[in-house]
Amino acid sequence: MRSLPILCLLLISAVRFPGLCAQSPTTAPTPNKETATVAGNVLRLDTGEPLKKARVSLQSHNSVAVSDFLLTDDQGHFLFDKIPPGSYELHISRNGYVESEYGQKKLGAPGAI
């Protein structure tokens, strides 16, 4: 069986900033709880069709150890929510397809952080 390359399109990387409102001097400041949402679609490189049930994993590169994975839906969509700030790698894999990383320029090359 021939392995087909996959393509990951990162659609959204949004940061939310709750708690940035003004506080009175009598209240103690609350820690800033910034989080991000990382979402996108996984597509077949040869046809552009969505790739369902692809495994998408997000791995942290900083002191906050975050490592999570999920499977894409029928439209190839994935969504990681409430991700703490930091540097991450995004890996995509599925049986019968070549494993890929977000930002990868060619097969076997490293992806972007």
Backbone as numpy.savetxt, mean C-alpha at the origin, in Angstrom:
# Nx Ny Nz CAx CAy CAz Cx Cy Cz
3.48 -23.71 -17.46 2.65 -22.53 -17.46 3.53 -21.29 -17.46
3.22 -20.36 -18.29 3.97 -19.12 -18.40 3.51 -18.12 -17.34
4.44 -17.53 -16.65 4.11 -16.51 -15.65 3.92 -15.16 -16.33
2.89 -14.46 -15.92 2.60 -13.15 -16.48 2.94 -12.07 -15.46
3.54 -10.97 -15.93 3.83 -9.88 -14.99 2.56 -9.16 -14.56
2.60 -8.59 -13.37 1.47 -7.81 -12.89 1.91 -6.37 -12.68
0.96 -5.48 -12.70 1.22 -4.06 -12.56 0.36 -3.54 -11.42
0.97 -2.79 -10.53 0.23 -2.20 -9.41 0.12 -0.71 -9.64
-1.08 -0.19 -9.61 -1.30 1.24 -9.71 -1.68 1.76 -8.34
-0.88 2.64 -7.79 -1.18 3.23 -6.50 -2.02 4.47 -6.76
-3.27 4.43 -6.34 -4.19 5.52 -6.64 -4.19 6.62 -5.59
-4.20 6.23 -4.32 -4.39 7.22 -3.27 -3.37 7.01 -2.17
-2.80 8.08 -1.71 -1.99 8.07 -0.50 -2.34 9.35 0.24
-3.35 9.26 1.08 -3.88 10.45 1.76 -3.48 10.42 3.22
-3.18 11.59 3.76 -2.85 11.72 5.17 -3.96 12.50 5.85
-4.41 11.98 6.97 -5.43 12.66 7.76 -4.76 13.27 8.98
-5.21 14.43 9.37 -4.62 15.14 10.50 -5.69 15.47 11.55
-6.16 14.48 12.31 -7.12 14.81 13.37 -6.40 15.49 14.53
-7.11 16.28 15.26 -6.53 16.88 16.46 -5.67 18.10 16.20
-5.79 18.75 15.04 -5.00 19.93 14.78 -5.77 21.21 15.10
-6.82 21.11 15.88 -7.58 22.30 16.23 -6.92 22.98 17.43
-7.26 24.24 17.62 -6.66 25.01 18.72 -7.13 24.46 20.06
-6.23 24.48 21.05 -6.56 24.00 22.38 -6.34 25.12 23.37
-7.14 25.11 24.43 -6.95 26.12 25.46 -5.70 25.78 26.26
-5.03 26.78 26.86 -3.80 26.53 27.60 -3.99 25.67 28.84
-5.23 25.49 29.31 -5.45 24.70 30.51 -5.52 23.21 30.22
-5.67 22.83 28.97 -5.74 21.41 28.63 -4.39 20.93 28.15
-4.09 19.70 28.49 -2.83 19.11 28.05 -2.92 18.80 26.56
-1.84 19.05 25.81 -1.89 18.75 24.38 -2.01 17.24 24.15
-2.82 16.89 23.18 -2.96 15.47 22.84 -1.94 15.12 21.77
-1.42 13.90 21.81 -0.46 13.51 20.78 -1.12 13.51 19.41
-0.37 13.91 18.39 -0.87 13.94 17.02 -0.98 12.51 16.52
-2.15 12.13 16.08 -2.38 10.76 15.62 -2.56 10.76 14.11
-1.51 11.10 13.38 -1.56 11.10 11.92 -1.63 9.67 11.43
-2.47 9.45 10.46 -2.53 8.15 9.80 -2.70 8.38 8.30
-2.44 7.35 7.54 -2.57 7.43 6.09 -3.42 6.28 5.58
-3.93 6.45 4.39 -4.64 5.40 3.68 -3.88 5.14 2.39
-3.57 3.88 2.14 -2.89 3.50 0.91 -3.84 2.59 0.14
-4.17 2.98 -1.07 -5.12 2.22 -1.88 -4.66 2.20 -3.33
-5.14 1.24 -4.08 -4.78 1.15 -5.49 -5.44 -0.03 -6.17
-5.02 -0.30 -7.37 -5.53 -1.43 -8.15 -4.36 -2.24 -8.67
-4.54 -3.54 -8.74 -3.56 -4.44 -9.32 -4.11 -4.89 -10.67
-3.32 -4.70 -11.73 -3.76 -5.01 -13.08 -2.78 -5.95 -13.77
-3.30 -6.75 -14.70 -2.43 -7.57 -15.55 -1.69 -6.63 -16.49
-0.37 -6.79 -16.59 0.43 -5.90 -17.43 0.12 -6.10 -18.92
-0.18 -7.34 -19.32 -0.40 -7.61 -20.75 -1.76 -7.17 -21.26
-2.82 -7.24 -20.42 -4.16 -6.90 -20.89 -4.78 -5.69 -20.20
-4.23 -5.30 -19.04 -4.80 -4.19 -18.29 -6.02 -4.58 -17.47
-6.38 -5.87 -17.46 -7.54 -6.33 -16.70 -7.21 -6.36 -15.21
-8.21 -6.09 -14.35 -7.99 -6.17 -12.91 -7.62 -7.60 -12.50
-6.75 -7.71 -11.52 -6.30 -9.01 -11.04 -6.90 -9.25 -9.65
-7.92 -10.11 -9.59 -8.56 -10.37 -8.31 -7.76 -11.42 -7.52
-7.92 -11.36 -6.21 -7.28 -12.28 -5.26 -5.75 -12.23 -5.31
-5.19 -11.10 -5.72 -3.73 -10.92 -5.64 -3.41 -10.55 -4.19
-2.29 -11.05 -3.69 -1.87 -10.75 -2.32 -1.04 -9.47 -2.34
-1.48 -8.47 -1.59 -0.79 -7.20 -1.49 -0.29 -7.07 -0.06
1.02 -6.87 0.11 1.56 -6.73 1.46 2.27 -5.39 1.61
2.13 -4.82 2.78 2.73 -3.54 3.12 3.68 -3.79 4.28
4.97 -3.45 4.11 5.98 -3.70 5.13 6.69 -2.41 5.50
6.80 -2.16 6.79 7.40 -0.94 7.32 8.92 -1.00 7.31
9.54 0.19 7.17 11.00 0.32 7.23 11.46 1.15 8.41
10.55 1.53 9.30 10.95 2.37 10.43 10.72 1.64 11.75
10.83 2.35 12.85 10.74 1.72 14.16 9.34 1.20 14.48
8.31 1.74 13.85 6.96 1.23 14.05 6.79 0.01 13.16
6.80 -1.16 13.76 6.74 -2.40 12.99 5.34 -2.63 12.45
5.14 -2.36 11.18 3.87 -2.60 10.52 4.11 -3.57 9.38
3.39 -4.65 9.40 3.45 -5.61 8.32 2.05 -6.19 8.18
1.44 -5.97 7.05 0.06 -6.38 6.86 -0.12 -6.84 5.42
-1.10 -7.71 5.18 -1.41 -8.10 3.82 -2.91 -8.26 3.68
-3.37 -8.20 2.44 -4.76 -8.45 2.12 -4.85 -8.91 0.68
-6.03 -9.35 0.28 -6.27 -9.81 -1.09 -7.10 -8.76 -1.82
-6.83 -8.60 -3.12 -7.60 -7.65 -3.91 -9.01 -8.19 -4.15
-9.95 -7.27 -4.37 -11.33 -7.66 -4.65 -11.48 -8.03 -6.14
-12.71 -8.21 -6.58 -12.96 -8.62 -7.97 -12.52 -7.58 -9.00
-12.38 -6.31 -8.59 -11.92 -5.25 -9.49 -10.42 -4.99 -9.31
-9.72 -5.85 -8.56 -8.29 -5.70 -8.35 -7.94 -4.62 -7.35
-8.93 -4.11 -6.60 -8.73 -3.00 -5.67 -8.24 -3.48 -4.30
-7.37 -2.68 -3.68 -6.93 -2.94 -2.30 -6.93 -1.64 -1.52
-7.01 -1.74 -0.18 -7.04 -0.56 0.68 -6.45 -0.90 2.04
-5.39 -0.18 2.41 -4.83 -0.24 3.76 -5.23 1.05 4.44
-5.85 0.96 5.61 -6.35 2.14 6.31 -5.66 2.29 7.65
-5.56 3.52 8.13 -4.98 3.86 9.44 -3.52 3.41 9.55
-2.74 3.71 8.53 -1.32 3.37 8.50 -0.53 4.50 9.15
0.33 4.19 10.15 1.13 5.24 10.78 2.16 5.81 9.80
2.61 7.06 10.01 3.61 7.65 9.13 4.89 6.83 9.11
5.55 6.79 7.98 6.80 6.06 7.86 7.10 5.67 6.43
8.14 4.87 6.26 8.56 4.37 4.95 8.11 2.92 4.81
7.58 2.57 3.65 7.01 1.25 3.44 7.40 0.68 2.08
7.35 -0.63 1.97 7.44 -1.34 0.70 6.09 -1.98 0.44
5.67 -1.98 -0.83 4.41 -2.58 -1.23 4.72 -3.72 -2.19
4.40 -4.96 -1.80 4.67 -6.15 -2.61 3.36 -6.73 -3.11
3.38 -7.25 -4.35 2.20 -7.87 -4.95 2.57 -9.24 -5.47
1.74 -10.24 -5.17 2.00 -11.58 -5.69 0.69 -12.32 -5.92
0.74 -13.29 -6.83 -0.40 -14.18 -7.09 0.14 -15.38 -7.84
-0.40 -16.55 -7.53 0.03 -17.78 -8.22 -0.13 -17.62 -9.73
0.90 -18.02 -10.47 0.87 -17.94 -11.92 1.36 -16.62 -12.48
1.74 -15.68 -11.61 2.19 -14.37 -12.04 3.55 -14.06 -11.43
4.29 -13.19 -12.06 5.59 -12.76 -11.54 5.34 -11.81 -10.37
6.06 -12.03 -9.27 5.94 -11.15 -8.11 6.46 -9.76 -8.46
5.84 -8.74 -7.90 6.19 -7.37 -8.24 6.20 -6.49 -7.00
6.89 -5.34 -7.09 6.90 -4.34 -6.03 6.50 -3.00 -6.63
5.88 -2.16 -5.81 5.52 -0.83 -6.26 6.80 -0.06 -6.62
6.81 0.60 -7.77 7.95 1.40 -8.20 9.02 0.61 -8.92
8.81 -0.67 -9.14 9.79 -1.52 -9.81 9.89 -1.13 -11.27
11.13 -0.91 -11.77 11.34 -0.48 -13.16 11.42 -1.66 -14.13
11.99 -2.79 -13.67 12.07 -3.98 -14.52 12.07 -5.21 -13.62
11.80 -6.37 -14.22 11.74 -7.61 -13.45 13.04 -7.87 -12.71
12.92 -8.23 -11.45 14.08 -8.54 -10.64 14.74 -7.32 -9.98
14.35 -6.13 -10.41 14.91 -4.90 -9.82 14.13 -4.55 -8.56
14.76 -3.82 -7.64 14.03 -3.43 -6.42 12.99 -2.37 -6.73
11.98 -2.32 -5.87 10.92 -1.31 -6.01 11.27 -0.06 -5.23
10.32 0.84 -5.16 10.49 2.10 -4.43 10.02 1.93 -3.00
10.59 2.72 -2.10 10.14 2.73 -0.70 9.23 3.93 -0.53
